[in-house]
Amino acid sequence: MIGVDWGTSSFRAFRLDAAGRVLARLEAPRGILHIEPGGFPAALHAAIGPWLADGERHVLLSGMVGSRQGWVEAPYLPCPAGAAEIAAALVDVPFGLTGGGVRVKLVPGLSDADQTDTPEVMRGEETQIIGVLDRLETDEPGGEGIVCLPGSHSKWARIRGRRILAYRTYLSGEAFAALRAGTILGRMMQDGPHDPAGFARGLARSGEPGHLLHHLFGVRTLGLMGQLAETASASYLSGLLIGHEVRAALPAEALVHLIGTPGLCALYAEAILACGGTAGIMDENAAARGLAAIGGATRWD
């Protein structure tokens, strides 16, 4: 089987054997925002054509390729859901560039709602979460726990019985990028390496009295008064935003399983520890394992 994690900015494909092991992989900066209208079939064939020519006939897609801006919009599947429910809700995708015989299916995103019934949605993260359930069952009695996927729209999901029960989203990553690029705060920042002391200081500030919007203005005033170096301001802002997110999302003394890039997960692990929890970082093959698990539960004929 071929599994594809097709996001907004990137494309990752995995050739998987019957046991779910990765036989080959490829990555390209060909996310859905870089595909011209009607160009998804050609883009997919250009990427995985050699594997199809070698006999692969089952292709499973996940991520933003199933969004309204993607190839085919896949309806959201309500939580709770696990691999079996997701496999039963896959959407068939027309793909006629190989002379027939190739089946392409699309993983639906998951929906949820918060305490006020405001909707929650995810696409792609559900597949990564499915990919760490075996590890979570090893680490947590009964397979019950918390999974966090840091990013532009960070997800915090509750897991029980190999199913995603519920989740919440925090716009921390996108807020950081927007504040740095589009506000006066960014004018006080100099590019440079991550500043650990600045990040820790932002984390600490997130636990002090005052609203996030009040704390944000301090990024500017601390710089103006010479109390925060311009080379540390971006790290301070990052610590402030991540700190507020973690304090809002973290259950008391919880163990959080992190999925994502090592650098970002390390920052979240530091924040979780500072806020009274503990963290374990999963490897970056979660998407491949999740695609394999969903594909193994799928009726392809």
C-alpha positions in Angstrom: 0.0 0.0 0.0 1.0 3.6 -0.5 0.2 6.1 2.2 0.3 9.8 1.6 0.3 12.6 4.2 -0.7 15.6 2.0 -0.8 18.9 4.0 -1.0 22.6 3.3 2.6 23.1 2.5 4.2 19.6 2.2 3.7 16.2 0.6 5.0 13.0 2.2 4.5 9.5 0.7 5.3 6.1 2.2 5.5 2.7 0.5 4.3 0.2 3.1 4.5 -3.5 3.3 1.7 -5.8 4.6 3.0 -5.4 8.2 3.0 -1.6 8.0 6.7 -1.2 7.7 8.0 1.7 5.6 9.8 0.3 2.5 10.5 3.7 0.9 9.5 7.3 1.4 9.6 10.6 -0.4 9.0 14.2 0.5 8.4 17.3 -1.6 7.3 20.9 -1.0 4.1 20.2 -3.0 1.4 20.9 -0.4 -2.2 21.6 -1.6 -1.5 25.4 -1.8 1.1 24.6 -4.5 -1.2 22.5 -6.7 -3.0 24.3 -9.6 -6.8 23.8 -10.0 -7.4 20.3 -11.3 -3.8 19.3 -10.9 -4.1 16.8 -8.0 -4.2 13.6 -10.1 -1.1 14.6 -12.1 0.8 15.7 -9.0 0.1 12.4 -7.3 1.1 10.4 -10.3 4.3 12.3 -10.8 5.3 11.6 -7.2 4.3 7.9 -6.8 4.2 6.8 -10.4 7.3 4.5 -10.1 5.7 2.6 -7.1 2.4 2.2 -9.1 4.4 0.9 -12.1 6.0 -1.6 -9.7 2.6 -3.0 -8.8 1.1 -1.0 -5.9 -2.6 -0.7 -6.3 -3.9 0.8 -3.0 -3.3 4.5 -2.2 -4.5 6.1 1.0 -4.5 9.9 1.3 -4.8 11.9 4.5 -4.5 15.6 5.5 -5.6 18.8 3.9 -5.9 17.1 0.5 -9.4 16.2 1.8 -10.3 19.8 2.7 -12.5 22.2 0.7 -9.3 23.6 -0.8 -8.0 20.1 -1.7 -8.7 17.4 -4.2 -12.0 16.1 -2.9 -13.7 17.4 0.3 -14.2 14.5 2.7 -17.0 15.0 5.3 -15.9 15.2 8.9 -16.4 12.1 11.1 -17.6 13.0 14.6 -15.6 11.9 17.7 -15.2 9.5 19.3 -13.5 7.6 16.5 -10.7 5.0 16.0 -9.1 3.3 13.1 -12.1 1.1 12.4 -14.6 4.0 12.3 -12.2 6.0 10.1 -11.6 3.1 7.7 -15.4 2.7 7.3 -15.8 6.4 6.4 -13.1 6.6 3.7 -14.0 8.6 0.6 -13.2 7.1 -2.9 -11.2 9.5 -5.1 -11.3 9.3 -8.9 -7.8 8.6 -10.4 -7.6 7.6 -14.0 -4.0 8.2 -14.9 -2.8 4.6 -14.6 -5.1 2.6 -16.9 -7.3 1.4 -14.1 -6.9 -1.0 -11.2 -5.6 1.6 -8.8 -7.9 2.4 -5.8 -7.4 5.8 -4.1 -9.2 6.5 -0.9 -9.2 9.6 1.4 -9.2 9.7 5.2 -12.0 12.0 6.6 -11.1 14.6 9.1 -12.6 14.5 12.6 -15.0 16.9 14.2 -15.8 17.7 17.8 -17.2 20.6 19.8 -16.2 22.4 23.0 -18.3 23.1 26.1 -20.3 25.8 24.3 -20.8 23.7 21.1 -18.3 25.7 19.1 -17.1 23.3 16.4 -13.6 21.8 16.3 -12.0 20.2 13.2 -8.8 18.4 12.3 -7.4 16.9 9.1 -4.3 14.8 9.2 -3.7 14.9 12.9 -6.2 12.0 13.4 -4.0 9.8 11.3 -0.9 10.6 13.3 -2.7 9.9 16.5 -3.8 6.5 15.3 -0.2 5.9 14.5 0.9 6.2 18.2 -1.9 4.2 19.8 0.3 1.0 20.2 2.9 3.1 22.0 0.3 4.8 24.1 -1.1 1.5 25.3 2.4 0.5 26.4 3.0 3.7 28.3 -0.5 4.2 29.8 -2.7 1.6 31.6 -5.7 0.9 29.5 -4.4 3.1 26.7 -6.0 6.2 28.2 -4.0 9.4 27.8 -3.4 12.8 26.3 -1.7 13.4 22.9 -0.6 16.9 21.8 0.4 17.8 18.2 2.2 21.2 18.3 2.0 23.4 15.3 0.2 26.3 13.6 -3.1 24.9 15.1 -2.0 22.8 18.0 -4.2 19.8 18.9 -4.7 18.3 22.4 -6.6 15.0 22.2 -8.0 12.7 24.8 -7.6 9.0 24.0 -9.3 6.0 25.5 -9.8 2.4 24.2 -7.8 3.2 21.0 -10.3 5.9 20.1 -10.0 9.7 19.9 -12.6 10.8 22.4 -12.3 14.6 22.1 -9.8 17.3 21.3 -9.2 21.1 21.5 -7.3 23.4 19.2 -5.0 26.3 20.0 -3.9 28.8 17.4 -0.5 29.4 19.0 1.8 28.7 16.1 -0.1 30.9 13.6 -0.5 33.6 16.3 3.2 33.6 16.8 3.9 34.0 13.0 1.2 36.7 12.7 2.4 38.7 15.7 6.0 38.5 14.6 5.4 39.4 11.0 2.5 41.8 11.2 2.6 43.8 14.4 4.9 46.3 16.1 6.1 43.5 18.4 8.1 42.1 15.4 9.9 45.3 15.0 11.6 44.8 18.3 12.9 41.4 17.3 16.2 40.4 15.7 16.7 37.1 13.8 18.9 34.7 15.6 19.0 31.3 17.3 16.5 30.2 19.9 17.2 31.9 23.2 16.5 29.4 26.1 16.6 32.0 28.8 14.1 34.2 26.8 11.8 31.3 26.3 11.9 30.3 30.0 11.2 33.9 30.9 8.1 33.9 28.6 6.9 30.7 30.1 7.2 32.1 33.6 5.3 35.3 32.6 2.4 33.2 31.3 1.7 32.0 34.8 1.6 35.5 36.3 -1.5 37.6 36.8 -3.0 39.3 33.7 -4.6 38.4 30.5 -2.6 37.1 27.5 -3.3 40.4 25.7 -1.8 42.3 28.5 1.2 40.0 28.6 1.8 40.5 24.9 2.2 44.2 25.2 5.1 43.5 27.6 7.1 42.0 24.7 7.3 45.6 23.4 7.8 47.4 26.7 10.4 45.1 28.0 12.4 45.8 24.9 11.9 49.5 25.0 13.1 49.7 28.6 16.2 47.6 27.9 15.0 44.7 30.0 14.7 42.2 27.1 17.3 41.9 24.3 16.0 42.1 20.8 17.7 38.8 20.1 15.6 37.2 22.9 12.3 38.7 22.1 11.0 36.1 19.6 11.9 33.3 22.1 10.1 35.2 24.9 7.0 35.6 22.7 7.1 31.9 21.9 7.4 31.0 25.6 4.5 33.3 26.4 2.1 31.8 23.8 3.1 28.2 24.4 2.9 28.8 28.2 -0.7 30.2 28.0 -1.7 27.3 25.7 -0.2 24.6 28.0 -1.7 26.1 31.2 -5.2 26.1 29.5 -4.9 22.6 28.0 -2.9 20.6 30.5 -4.8 18.3 32.9 -3.3 18.3 36.4 0.0 16.3 36.5 -0.8 14.6 33.2 1.6 12.7 31.0 1.4 14.2 27.5 2.5 12.3 24.4 3.9 14.8 21.8 3.9 14.2 18.1 5.8 16.6 15.8 9.1 18.0 14.8 11.8 17.4 17.5 12.6 21.1 18.1 9.0 22.2 18.6 8.2 19.1 20.7 11.2 19.9 22.9 9.8 23.4 23.6 6.4 22.0 24.5 8.0 19.4 26.7 9.8 22.2 28.6 6.5 24.1 29.0 4.6 21.0 30.1 7.3 20.3 32.8 7.2 23.9 34.0 3.4 23.7 34.3 3.4 20.6 36.4 3.1 17.8 33.8 5.4 15.3 32.1 6.0 14.7 28.4 7.1 12.0 26.1 8.1 12.7 22.5 7.0 10.2 19.8 9.0 9.7 16.7 8.1 11.3 13.3 6.8 8.1 11.7 3.4 8.5 13.3 1.7 9.4 10.0 3.1 6.4 8.2 2.0 4.0 11.0 -1.4 5.6 11.2 -1.9 5.3 7.4 -0.9 1.6 7.7 -3.3 1.0 10.5 -6.2 2.6 8.7 -5.3 0.9 5.4 -5.2 -2.5 7.2 -8.7 -2.0 8.5 -10.0 -1.0 5.0 -12.0 -3.0 2.5 -10.4 -2.1 -0.8 -12.7 -4.1 -3.1 
